[in-house]
């Protein structure tokens, strides 16, 4: 019998090993529950180098020992909800890209109503998918320990990201902070 | 003295409001200048918020050593206010701005250096230090509570 859906939040600095940890965690859960691995890719290839990196990642996941399905959604992840069932393990990597895509998808970034809609939409999307899945793992990036005040857009982005991270920590069953490849359990039981 | 730190938008203010209700707040984010003497504060519970902004002003007008000296004087004065009455409690909130890429501009590099040192001075002087990470608090210095 499947356990109730769970949410795991994984965050860390750039190149901290957070994605690798999250993928490993997902495969462990998949083996234990005989679930289906799904990679929710949020990146829009903006240049050739990025395209190559995304393709390389995809190849690695698809030819590896564990079979991953790839879902691509750069905005409005909530549209994937109905495609998800309770055998699915969903890995969303990562929130910073998703926030970036939603913020610059055409709304007015100076409009507070638009900004809170973006925040709500991302959280609702994550929770809706999580509630249908077996496990949802969400990866994000630590970027809030430097000055944000110099640039209005950076400030807005940082504020939304911080608020989303706070909500994710609150909703998550487990939270890991990855430092130099080592996971630190910040919330939840081992 | 209780020092509360953490990254931007990590829930520091909400945590302090929950831990210390009904305080008098002096916030750099509301353009309150850095106070030197606190004698006129009529509450026993005082929160100073946004010290990194005050440190920016300090480092804009002084070199590194002078900034740190002035900062230490302020810490002394704040500590004296707190010690003058056992009912008094001072809470100081500072946003960590020290973990990004080295800033391009010289004045922002100085600001970051001064902030790092000032936070160390404050943490050494404070009885309690807490790090807030997306609402989760981690006590770095537990203080002498019974």
Contacts between the chains, C-beta under 8 A, distances in Angstrom:
chain1	res1	chain2	res2	distance
A	13	B	99	8.0
A	142	B	7	7.5
A	144	B	7	3.6
A	144	B	8	4.6
A	144	B	9	6.0
A	144	B	10	6.4
A	145	B	7	4.2
A	145	B	8	7.6
A	145	B	96	4.8
A	145	B	97	6.9
A	145	B	98	6.7
A	145	B	99	3.6
A	145	B	100	6.7
A	146	B	97	5.5
A	146	B	98	7.5
A	146	B	99	6.0
A	146	B	100	2.5
A	146	B	101	7.4
A	147	B	97	4.6
A	147	B	100	7.1
A	147	B	103	7.6
A	147	B	108	7.0
A	147	B	111	7.7
A	147	B	112	7.6
A	148	B	8	5.2
A	150	B	108	7.8
A	158	B	8	5.6
A	158	B	9	6.0
A	159	B	8	7.7
A	159	B	9	5.2
A	161	B	9	7.3
A	162	B	7	7.3
A	162	B	8	6.1
A	162	B	9	2.4
A	162	B	10	5.9
A	162	B	11	7.9
A	162	B	134	7.5
A	163	B	9	6.2
A	165	B	9	8.0
A	165	B	10	7.7
A	165	B	134	4.8
A	166	B	9	7.6
A	166	B	10	7.1
A	166	B	11	5.2
A	166	B	134	4.6
A	166	B	135	5.1
A	168	B	134	7.5
A	169	B	133	7.9
A	169	B	134	4.1
A	169	B	135	5.8
A	169	B	136	6.3
A	170	B	135	6.5
A	175	B	134	7.9
A	175	B	136	7.7
A	177	B	133	7.4
A	186	B	133	6.7
A	186	B	136	5.8
A	187	B	136	6.4
